[in-house]
Amino acid sequence: MLNNFLNKNSKFTYSSFTKWLIILLMVVVVALIVYIFGGSRYSYTHLMYIPILIAGYALGFWQTIVIALISGLILGPFMPQDVQAEIMQPATTWVFRVVIFIAIGAINALLNKQIKAYQKLELERLYVSSITNYPNMNKLKYDLDEFIESKTPFSLLGFRIVNMNSIRQNMTYEIGTKVLIKISEMLSDNHKNMVYSISSNEITAIIPSSDYSYALGIGNDLINQTADSIQIDKYRIGILLNGSIVQYPVHIKDAHDALKKSAMILDQTTNDFGIHEFDDEMERRSKLHGELIPELLHAIKNDQFHLVYQPKICLKGEGHKSVEALLRWHHPFKGTISPLVFIPVAEEAGLMTEITRIVIRRVIEELKYLKSVGLEIKASINISPRDFNHDGFTSFIKHILTDCEIDPSLIELEVTERSVLDKSQRVIELFKEFRQMGIKISLDDFGTGYNSLIHLVNVPMDFVKLDRSFITNITKPNYQKMIEKLISLAHDLNIKVIAEGVETKEQLNILKSMNCDIVQGYYLSKPLEREDLEAFYKNMV
């Protein structure tokens, strides 16, 4: 692959026969010059070094020796020392010259061989991933430019191993690398595919075909092959693979555009595994992300956020009334902007910690108000992984609780399972500190991580919230068995189970039969404003 690239990367490439022909022609021309200008006694013989040096670069070692020998012989017994006087060279003179030509040719050929070896090594470093030995991002950009410059149709497939951090942390870094190589090999099975390893968890392939459905089929085949698990050494490893596809010239105009749109698709479909096609709506959302950063700063400064609360119903008829606090942003010109849009932007811009503090303060203040009107309610608050990096985070919560005279046990902090994967030890220490304060801990989106069951044992928590996808599929027998086992195991560890996304009576009844502790969802109640929340609980009474 690399040798092909070296040849392609040269503007002028010739066959061996053509190289020989050109160099021999130069030898003949030099010999004619020497003869015309009087013979070998003059310095024109030194011109013969030119074809010898060129041979050392363009041809191999032995071929250069042959050229040097031919050059020496043409300027030797066949070349007069003085043409006009018709005096031939002494044998010692031309033999010595032949030896010198051969020595210079040999040294030159060896030096050029070393230079080419270093050049190849540098190109490998520049264009080949040192981790996987597959072509890297630099080579991908080069090849994309080549395809686009020649106006050759192609499709670009991109794949991201979403749970790579989990694999590397729960197993080893080397196992994660082997997973990356294994998936690259699976994608390379079709030899027409040009596969690239562009980051620690991303693989890309150029499919040189104008047949979009053919490229889409290759992508779906890889997704299907990794759907169950793959064998790495002695392990069976589950892979969460997200994919993208864009086509030239339909979707993209240049290499930068191709890479940007491929990354855009993967970023916007992180939790939706499969192959995703580009559409104009994605570009609109991406543009919106760029516009939102200064507007988020304005929203924080001008207090444009507000909270709604979705009730959580205890199925066992006991315990406190509880809700989940949900952040909303009503933009003065764009209208209501979904948290699914602005939360990722805030995370990327480093604004999430400030927003989290606004939410915590607002929730605690509103719990104080509700308590004053006779409603003591527990509230869960979603916490960003970025909050774990701030040493003053726990002291901030302590300060607000003290100021508002709120029992810490009324506060429940929700973190996603994936955020625990990324910072497991730091999170465990933080959770211990919160629980010592009396604050409850809930693990959100439970079941989406690579090894969820380990977290039940290792991570200190009070609740697990089953991922919405489990509840959506709860009527399927296999899902029912899995959910029932998860609930039973959590109860054995004194952890209560919350089911979110309950949309139907059938789902609710199944969860009751499984001994689930708490449920929430639109079947029970949509998110409510604080005033409506008061009416909701008064009606329940």
C-alpha positions in Angstrom: 0.0 0.0 0.0 2.7 2.4 1.0 4.9 1.6 -2.1 1.9 2.4 -4.3 1.5 5.7 -2.5 5.2 6.5 -2.9 4.9 6.0 -6.7 1.7 8.0 -6.8 3.2 10.8 -4.8 5.9 11.4 -7.4 5.0 13.7 -10.2 7.1 11.9 -12.7 7.3 8.1 -12.8 9.0 6.0 -15.4 9.4 2.3 -16.2 12.8 0.7 -15.7 13.3 0.4 -19.4 12.7 4.2 -19.9 15.1 5.0 -17.0 17.8 2.8 -18.6 17.2 4.4 -22.0 17.5 7.9 -20.7 20.6 7.2 -18.7 22.4 5.3 -21.5 21.5 8.2 -23.9 23.2 10.6 -21.4 26.3 8.4 -21.3 26.4 8.4 -25.1 25.9 12.2 -25.2 28.8 12.7 -22.6 31.0 10.4 -24.7 30.3 12.5 -27.8 31.1 15.7 -26.0 34.4 14.3 -24.7 35.3 13.1 -28.3 34.2 16.4 -30.0 36.2 18.5 -27.6 39.4 16.7 -28.0 39.5 13.4 -26.0 39.9 12.1 -22.5 42.9 14.4 -21.7 40.5 17.3 -21.1 38.2 17.7 -18.0 35.0 17.0 -20.0 35.3 13.4 -18.8 34.0 14.6 -15.4 30.6 15.1 -17.0 30.2 11.3 -16.9 29.6 11.5 -13.2 26.1 13.0 -14.0 24.5 9.8 -15.5 26.3 7.7 -12.9 24.8 9.8 -10.0 21.4 9.8 -11.6 21.6 6.0 -12.0 22.4 5.7 -8.3 19.2 7.5 -7.5 16.9 6.0 -10.2 18.2 2.4 -10.5 19.3 -0.3 -8.1 22.8 -1.0 -6.8 23.9 -3.5 -9.4 22.3 -1.6 -12.2 24.3 1.4 -11.2 27.5 -0.7 -11.2 26.7 -1.7 -14.8 26.1 1.9 -15.8 29.4 2.9 -14.2 31.2 0.1 -16.0 29.7 1.0 -19.4 30.6 4.7 -18.8 34.2 3.8 -17.9 34.6 1.5 -20.9 33.2 4.1 -23.3 35.7 6.6 -22.0 38.4 3.9 -21.8 39.9 1.8 -24.6 37.4 3.3 -27.2 38.2 6.9 -26.4 41.4 8.6 -27.6 43.4 10.6 -25.1 44.0 13.2 -27.9 41.7 13.0 -30.9 43.7 15.3 -33.1 47.0 13.6 -32.4 45.3 10.2 -32.6 46.9 9.2 -29.3 45.1 6.4 -27.3 45.0 6.3 -23.5 47.4 4.1 -21.5 45.5 1.1 -20.0 46.4 2.2 -16.5 44.6 5.5 -17.0 41.3 4.2 -18.2 41.3 1.2 -15.9 41.8 3.5 -12.9 38.9 5.7 -14.2 36.6 2.6 -14.5 37.5 1.7 -10.9 36.7 5.2 -9.7 33.4 5.3 -11.7 32.4 2.0 -10.2 33.4 3.1 -6.6 31.5 6.4 -6.9 28.5 4.6 -8.5 28.4 2.0 -5.6 28.7 4.6 -2.9 26.1 6.8 -4.5 23.7 3.8 -4.9 24.1 2.8 -1.3 23.6 6.3 0.0 20.5 6.7 -2.1 19.2 3.4 -0.8 19.6 4.7 2.7 17.9 8.0 1.8 14.9 6.1 0.3 14.7 3.9 3.3 14.5 7.0 5.6 12.1 8.6 3.2 9.8 5.5 3.4 10.1 5.5 7.2 9.1 9.2 7.4 6.2 8.6 5.1 5.1 5.7 7.2 5.2 7.9 10.3 3.3 10.6 8.4 0.7 8.5 6.7 0.4 5.3 8.7 -1.1 4.9 12.2 1.6 3.7 14.6 -1.1 1.9 16.7 -2.9 -0.1 14.0 -0.5 0.1 11.0 -3.5 1.2 8.9 -3.3 4.5 6.9 -4.1 7.5 9.1 -5.9 10.8 8.8 -3.1 12.4 6.7 -3.4 9.6 4.1 -7.2 9.9 4.1 -7.0 13.6 3.3 -4.5 12.9 0.5 -6.7 10.2 -1.0 -9.8 12.2 -0.7 -8.1 15.1 -2.6 -7.0 12.6 -5.3 -10.5 11.2 -5.8 -12.1 14.6 -5.9 -9.4 16.1 -8.2 -10.0 13.3 -10.7 -13.8 13.6 -10.2 -14.1 9.9 -9.3 -17.4 9.1 -7.5 -17.0 7.5 -4.0 -18.7 7.0 -0.7 -17.1 7.7 2.6 -18.0 5.5 5.5 -17.2 6.5 9.1 -17.4 4.4 12.2 -17.0 5.3 15.9 -16.7 2.7 18.6 -18.9 4.4 21.2 -17.9 2.2 24.2 -14.1 2.2 23.5 -13.3 4.0 26.7 -15.3 1.5 28.6 -13.5 -1.4 27.0 -10.1 0.0 27.7 -10.9 0.9 31.3 -12.7 -2.4 32.2 -10.2 -4.6 30.3 -6.9 -3.2 29.0 -5.7 -0.6 26.6 -4.2 -3.3 24.4 -7.6 -5.1 24.2 -9.2 -1.8 23.0 -6.5 -1.5 20.3 -7.1 -5.1 19.2 -10.8 -4.3 18.9 -9.9 -1.3 16.6 -7.7 -3.5 14.5 -10.2 -6.3 14.3 -13.0 -4.0 13.1 -10.5 -2.5 10.6 -9.8 -6.0 9.3 -13.5 -6.8 9.0 -14.0 -3.6 7.0 -10.9 -4.5 4.8 -12.3 -7.9 3.8 -13.6 -6.3 0.6 -10.3 -5.5 -1.0 -11.8 -2.6 -2.9 -12.3 -0.7 0.4 -9.6 1.7 1.4 -9.6 1.6 5.2 -8.1 4.2 7.5 -7.5 4.4 11.3 -8.1 8.1 12.1 -8.3 8.2 15.9 -8.3 5.9 18.9 -11.9 4.9 18.4 -12.7 5.8 14.8 -12.3 4.0 11.5 -13.1 5.3 8.0 -13.3 3.7 4.6 -13.4 5.1 1.0 -15.6 2.9 -1.2 -14.6 3.7 -4.8 -18.0 3.3 -6.4 -20.9 5.4 -7.6 -23.3 2.8 -6.3 -24.6 4.4 -3.0 -26.6 1.3 -2.0 -23.5 -0.8 -2.4 -21.5 1.3 0.0 -24.5 1.5 2.4 -24.7 -2.3 2.3 -21.0 -2.6 3.3 -21.6 -0.3 6.3 -24.7 -2.2 7.4 -22.8 -5.5 7.0 -20.2 -4.3 9.5 -22.8 -3.1 11.9 -24.5 -6.5 11.7 -21.3 -8.4 12.2 -20.5 -6.5 15.4 -24.2 -6.6 16.7 -23.7 -9.5 19.0 -20.0 -9.5 20.0 -16.5 -10.2 18.6 -13.8 -12.5 19.9 -10.6 -10.8 21.0 -8.1 -13.2 22.6 -10.1 -15.1 25.2 -12.8 -12.5 25.5 -16.2 -12.0 23.8 -16.6 -8.2 23.6 -19.8 -6.3 22.9 -19.3 -3.4 20.5 -21.5 -0.3 20.3 -20.8 0.9 16.8 -22.1 4.1 15.3 -21.7 4.8 11.5 -22.0 7.5 8.9 -22.1 7.7 5.1 -21.6 10.6 2.7 -21.2 10.4 -1.1 -19.2 12.4 -3.6 -20.4 14.4 -5.5 -23.9 14.2 -4.0 -23.2 15.4 -0.4 -19.7 16.8 -0.5 -17.5 19.2 -2.5 -14.0 18.7 -1.1 -12.0 16.7 1.5 -12.6 19.1 4.3 -16.4 19.0 3.6 -16.3 15.2 3.6 -14.6 14.9 7.0 -16.7 17.7 8.5 -20.0 16.1 7.5 -18.9 12.6 8.5 -18.0 13.8 12.0 -21.2 15.9 12.1 -23.3 12.7 11.5 -21.4 10.7 14.2 -21.6 13.6 16.7 -25.4 14.0 16.2 -26.2 10.3 16.4 -24.0 9.2 19.3 -26.7 7.1 21.0 -28.4 5.8 17.9 -26.3 2.8 16.7 -26.3 2.0 13.0 -25.4 3.7 9.7 -26.7 7.2 9.4 -27.0 9.2 6.2 -26.4 12.9 5.8 -29.3 15.3 5.5 -29.6 19.1 5.4 -31.2 19.1 8.9 -27.9 17.9 10.4 -26.1 20.9 8.8 -28.8 23.2 10.2 -28.4 21.8 13.7 -24.6 22.0 13.4 -24.9 25.7 12.4 -27.3 26.2 15.2 -24.7 24.8 17.6 -22.2 27.4 16.5 -24.8 30.2 16.9 -25.9 29.0 20.4 -22.6 29.5 22.3 -22.8 33.3 22.5 -26.6 33.1 23.1 -26.1 30.6 25.9 -23.7 33.1 27.6 -26.5 35.7 27.2 -29.1 33.3 28.6 -26.9 32.5 31.7 -26.3 36.2 32.3 -30.0 37.2 31.8 -31.6 34.2 33.6 -33.5 32.9 30.6 -33.7 29.3 31.9 -36.6 27.9 33.8 -37.4 24.5 35.3 -40.2 22.0 34.9 -40.8 18.9 37.1 -41.8 15.4 36.1 -43.4 13.5 38.9 -41.9 10.1 39.9 -44.5 7.7 41.3 -43.7 5.1 43.9 -45.4 1.8 43.0 -45.3 0.5 46.5 -47.4 3.3 47.9 -44.7 4.5 50.3 -41.9 7.1 50.5 -41.8 10.8 49.7 -43.3 12.6 46.7 -40.5 12.9 44.2 -39.8 14.7 40.9 -37.1 15.1 38.3 -36.1 18.7 37.6 -35.8 19.3 33.9 -34.2 22.4 32.4 -35.9 24.4 29.7 -34.8 27.4 27.6 -37.2 29.6 25.9 -35.2 31.8 23.5 -36.7 35.2 22.9 -36.5 34.9 19.1 -36.0 31.1 18.4 -38.7 29.9 20.8 -38.2 26.8 22.9 -34.9 25.1 22.3 -34.7 21.5 23.2 -32.2 20.4 25.9 -31.0 17.8 23.5 -29.7 20.7 21.4 -28.3 23.2 23.9 -27.0 20.8 26.6 -24.3 19.3 24.2 -23.3 22.8 23.1 -23.0 23.9 26.7 -20.9 20.8 27.5 -18.5 21.5 24.5 -18.2 25.2 25.4 -17.5 24.6 29.1 -20.6 26.3 30.2 -22.3 23.3 31.8 -21.0 23.8 35.3 -22.4 27.3 35.5 -25.8 26.1 34.2 -25.7 23.2 36.7 -25.2 25.6 39.6 -28.1 27.7 38.3 -30.3 24.6 38.3 -29.2 23.4 41.8 -29.8 26.8 43.3 -33.2 27.1 41.6 -34.4 23.6 42.6 -33.4 24.1 46.2 -35.1 27.5 46.4 -38.3 26.0 44.9 -38.2 23.0 47.3 -38.0 25.6 50.1 -41.1 27.4 48.7 -43.0 24.1 48.3 -42.2 23.1 51.8 -43.6 26.5 53.0 -46.9 25.6 51.4 -47.1 22.2 52.9 -45.5 20.1 50.1 -42.2 18.3 51.0 -40.9 16.9 47.7 -37.7 15.1 46.8 -36.1 16.4 43.6 -33.5 14.7 41.3 -31.1 17.0 39.5 -29.1 15.9 36.4 -25.3 16.5 36.9 -22.8 17.0 34.1 -19.6 14.9 34.0 -17.7 18.3 33.8 -19.0 19.1 37.3 -16.8 16.3 38.7 -13.7 18.3 37.8 -14.5 21.2 40.1 -13.2 20.9 43.6 -15.7 23.6 44.9 -18.8 21.6 43.7 -19.6 19.9 46.9 -19.0 23.0 49.0 -21.3 24.9 46.7 -24.1 22.4 47.3 -23.5 22.4 51.1 -23.6 26.2 51.1 -27.0 26.3 49.2 -28.5 23.6 51.4 -27.5 25.5 54.5 -28.7 28.8 53.3 -32.2 27.4 52.3 -32.4 25.1 55.3 -33.3 22.1 53.2 -32.8 18.5 54.3 -30.0 17.0 52.1 -32.0 13.8 51.8 -34.5 15.7 49.6 -31.8 16.1 46.9 -31.0 13.3 44.5 -28.1 13.8 42.0 -28.5 11.9 38.7 -25.4 11.1 36.6 -25.3 9.0 33.4 -23.7 5.6 33.4 -21.3 6.8 30.7 -20.0 9.7 32.8 -19.1 7.1 35.5 -17.2 5.1 32.9 -15.0 8.1 32.0 -14.1 9.1 35.5 -14.9 6.1 37.6 -12.5 6.6 40.6 -13.1 10.3 40.9 -16.9 9.7 40.7 -16.8 7.0 43.4 -15.0 9.4 45.8 -17.4 12.2 45.0 -20.5 9.9 45.5 -19.2 8.8 48.9 -18.9 12.4 50.0 -22.4 13.3 48.8 -23.9 10.2 50.5 -22.2 11.2 53.8 -23.9 14.5 53.5 -27.3 12.7 53.1 -27.7 13.4 49.4 -29.0 10.5 47.3 -27.3 9.2 44.1 -29.0 7.9 41.0 -27.3 6.2 38.0 -29.1 7.3 34.9 -29.4 5.4 31.5 -28.5 2.2 33.3 -27.7 -0.7 31.0 -26.1 1.3 28.2 -22.5 0.9 29.4 -20.2 -1.9 28.5 -20.3 -3.6 31.9 -23.3 -2.2 33.8 -23.4 -4.9 36.4 -19.9 -4.0 37.7 -21.2 -0.5 38.5 -23.9 -1.9 40.8 -21.2 -3.4 42.9 -18.5 -0.8 42.7 -20.3 2.6 42.5 -22.0 3.8 45.7 -25.6 4.7 44.8 -29.2 4.7 46.0 -31.1 4.3 42.7 -30.6 3.0 39.2 -32.7 4.4 36.4 -33.3 1.9 33.6 -32.5 3.3 30.2 -35.6 4.3 28.2 -34.8 1.7 25.5 -35.5 -1.1 28.0 -39.0 0.3 28.7 -39.8 0.8 25.0 -39.1 -2.9 24.4 -40.5 -4.2 27.7 -43.3 -6.2 26.0 -40.7 -8.4 24.3 -40.0 -11.7 26.3 -36.2 -11.4 26.2 -36.3 -7.8 27.5 -38.7 -8.8 30.2 -36.3 -11.5 31.4 -33.3 -9.1 31.4 -35.2 -6.3 33.2 -36.6 -8.6 35.8 -33.0 -9.9 36.5 -31.6 -6.4 36.8 -34.4 -5.3 39.2 -33.8 -8.4 41.3 -30.0 -7.9 41.4 -30.4 -4.2 42.3 -32.8 -5.1 45.2 -30.3 -7.7 46.5 -27.8 -4.8 46.7 -30.3 -2.5 48.4 -30.6 -0.3 45.4 -34.0 1.0 44.3 -35.0 0.9 40.6 -36.6 3.7 38.6 -38.1 3.2 35.2 -38.4 6.2 33.0 -40.3 6.6 29.7 -43.4 4.8 30.8 -45.9 5.6 28.0 -48.6 2.9 28.3 -50.7 1.1 30.9 -49.2 -2.2 29.7 -45.7 -1.0 30.4 -46.8 0.2 33.9 -48.5 -3.2 34.7 -45.4 -5.2 33.6 -43.2 -3.0 35.8 -45.5 -3.5 38.8 -45.4 -7.3 38.3 -41.6 -7.1 38.2 -41.5 -5.3 41.6 -40.0 -2.1 40.1 -39.9 0.7 42.8 -40.5 4.0 41.0 -41.8 5.0 37.6 -42.1 8.2 35.5 -43.3 9.0 32.1 -46.0 10.7 30.1 -48.5 8.0 30.9 -48.4 9.2 34.5 -47.6 12.9 34.0 -45.9 15.2 31.6 -43.3 17.6 33.0 -45.1 20.3 35.0 -44.5 23.9 36.0 -44.1 24.5 39.7 -47.7 25.8 40.0 -49.1 22.8 38.2 -47.0 20.5 40.4 -48.8 21.8 43.5 -52.2 21.0 41.9 -51.0 17.6 40.7 -50.1 16.4 44.3 -53.2 18.0 45.8 -55.3 16.1 43.3 -53.5 12.9 44.2 -54.4 13.4 47.9 
